[in-house]
C-alpha cells in the first residue's frame, strides 16, 4: 500500500534519524534523559531552543557556564531553567542563591547546553563590539543652520533650566 507508513518503516526511519546524530551527542541525550527519569524531573532535548535575549542578559554568562544551565522563561518570581545535572543539590542551591529566586528545573543534555551558551556568548560579543563606537547625537537647529550636540556635552552642561 503506497503512502502508508508501517511499523517497520517507522522503525527504519527512527534508526536512520538516530544514526544521523553524533554518537557522543546520542550518549549525552540518553544520559540526560535517564537522569531526568531517575530524579523525577522533565527532560528537554533542546531540539527547538530559542534564546530569550532579554532574559539571557540578566544572567552573567559565567554563571551559566559554571552551573551548566540555560534560562528558559521567567514569570517574575520563578525562573524556568534547563540544567545538565540538577542532581547536584549543592550546585542547585548555590545557583538559586546566586540568582536570588527559586528555580523550575528541566534536565537537558550537557553538550547542547554548552553549545547554546557558546553561540550566545559569541553573538553577544559581536553585537557589543559592533555597537561600541555608536554615540547618540541630538541635532539642534539655530538661526545659522544646524548645530550638533552630543549626549556627553548636554549632560556635562550644568546650566540651570529656567522655565
C-alpha positions as CSV (number, residue, x, y, z in Angstrom):
1,X,0.0,0.0,0.0
2,X,1.5,3.3,-1.1
3,X,1.6,6.3,1.2
4,X,1.1,4.4,4.4
5,X,3.8,4.1,7.0
6,X,4.1,0.7,8.5
7,X,5.6,-0.1,11.9
8,X,8.7,-1.5,10.1
9,X,9.1,1.7,8.0
10,X,8.7,3.8,11.1
11,X,11.4,1.8,12.9
12,X,13.7,2.1,10.0
13,X,13.2,5.9,9.9
14,X,13.8,6.2,13.6
15,X,17.0,4.2,13.3
16,X,18.2,6.4,10.4
17,X,17.5,9.5,12.5
18,X,19.3,8.0,15.5
19,X,22.3,7.2,13.3
20,X,22.4,10.8,12.0
21,X,23.2,12.1,15.5
22,X,26.8,12.1,16.5
23,X,27.5,9.1,18.8
24,X,28.8,11.3,21.6
25,X,25.7,13.5,21.4
26,X,23.5,10.4,21.3
27,X,25.1,9.2,24.5
28,X,24.7,12.7,26.1
29,X,21.0,12.7,25.2
30,X,20.4,9.2,26.7
31,X,22.4,10.1,29.8
32,X,20.3,13.3,30.4
33,X,17.1,11.5,29.7
34,X,18.0,8.7,32.1
35,X,19.0,11.3,34.8
36,X,15.6,13.1,34.4
37,X,13.7,9.8,34.8
38,X,15.9,8.8,37.8
39,X,15.3,12.1,39.7
40,X,11.8,12.7,38.5
41,X,12.2,15.9,36.5
42,X,11.1,16.7,33.0
43,X,13.5,16.2,30.1
44,X,14.0,18.6,27.2
45,X,16.4,17.6,24.4
46,X,16.6,21.3,23.3
47,X,15.8,20.5,19.7
48,X,13.9,23.8,19.3
49,X,15.5,26.1,21.8
50,X,15.1,29.8,21.1
51,X,17.3,32.3,23.1
52,X,15.3,34.9,25.0
53,X,17.9,37.7,24.6
54,X,16.4,39.9,27.4
55,X,16.4,37.0,29.9
56,X,19.9,36.0,28.9
57,X,21.2,39.5,29.5
58,X,20.0,39.4,33.1
59,X,22.3,36.5,34.0
60,X,26.1,36.5,33.7
61,X,27.4,34.1,31.1
62,X,30.0,32.9,33.6
63,X,27.2,31.7,35.9
64,X,25.6,29.8,33.1
65,X,28.9,28.1,32.2
66,X,29.7,27.3,35.9
67,X,26.3,25.7,36.7
68,X,25.7,24.3,33.1
69,X,22.2,25.8,32.7
70,X,20.2,28.0,30.4
71,X,17.4,30.3,31.4
72,X,14.2,29.4,29.6
73,X,11.5,31.7,30.9
74,X,10.6,33.8,33.9
75,X,7.3,34.6,35.5
76,X,8.8,37.3,37.6
77,X,9.4,35.2,40.7
78,X,10.3,31.7,39.5
79,X,13.0,31.2,36.8
80,X,12.5,28.2,34.5
81,X,15.8,26.7,33.5
82,X,17.3,23.7,31.8
83,X,20.3,22.1,33.6
84,X,22.8,19.4,32.8
85,X,22.9,18.0,36.3
86,X,20.2,19.1,38.8
87,X,21.1,16.1,40.9
88,X,24.0,18.2,42.2
89,X,22.0,19.6,45.1
90,X,24.7,21.9,46.4
91,X,25.2,23.4,42.9
92,X,21.5,23.8,42.5
93,X,21.2,25.6,45.9
94,X,24.2,27.8,45.1
95,X,22.5,28.8,41.8
96,X,19.2,29.6,43.5
97,X,21.1,31.8,45.9
98,X,23.2,33.5,43.1
99,X,20.0,34.2,41.1
100,X,18.0,35.2,44.2
101,X,14.9,33.3,43.2
102,X,13.5,29.8,43.1
103,X,14.1,27.6,40.0
104,X,11.8,25.4,38.0
105,X,14.3,22.8,36.6
106,X,14.3,20.6,33.5
107,X,17.1,18.3,32.6
108,X,18.9,18.8,29.2
109,X,22.0,17.4,27.5
110,X,25.2,18.9,28.7
111,X,26.7,19.3,25.2
112,X,23.6,21.1,23.8
113,X,23.6,23.5,26.8
114,X,27.3,24.2,26.3
115,X,26.8,24.7,22.5
116,X,24.0,27.2,23.0
117,X,25.9,29.1,25.7
118,X,28.9,29.3,23.4
119,X,26.9,30.5,20.4
120,X,25.0,33.1,22.5
121,X,28.2,34.4,24.1
122,X,29.9,34.9,20.7
123,X,26.9,36.5,19.2
124,X,26.6,38.9,22.2
125,X,30.4,39.7,21.9
126,X,29.9,40.6,18.2
127,X,27.0,42.8,18.9
128,X,28.8,44.6,21.8
129,X,31.8,45.2,19.5
130,X,29.6,46.5,16.7
131,X,27.8,49.0,18.9
132,X,30.8,50.1,20.9
133,X,31.5,53.1,18.7
134,X,28.0,54.3,18.5
135,X,27.1,57.5,20.2
136,X,23.8,59.3,20.3
137,X,23.6,62.8,18.8
138,X,21.0,65.4,19.1
139,X,20.6,68.0,16.4
140,X,19.5,71.4,17.4
141,X,18.6,74.0,14.7
142,X,19.6,77.6,15.3
143,X,19.4,80.7,13.1
144,X,22.6,79.9,11.2
145,X,21.7,76.3,10.4
146,X,22.3,73.2,12.3
147,X,24.5,72.5,15.3
148,X,25.2,69.0,16.6
149,X,25.2,68.4,20.3
150,X,26.4,65.1,21.8
151,X,24.7,63.5,24.8
152,X,28.1,63.9,26.7
153,X,28.1,67.6,26.1
154,X,24.5,68.0,27.1
155,X,24.9,66.1,30.4
156,X,28.1,67.9,31.2
157,X,26.3,71.3,30.9
158,X,25.4,72.3,34.4
159,X,23.4,75.3,33.5
160,X,20.1,75.6,35.4
161,X,16.9,75.2,33.4
162,X,14.7,78.3,33.5
163,X,11.0,78.0,32.7
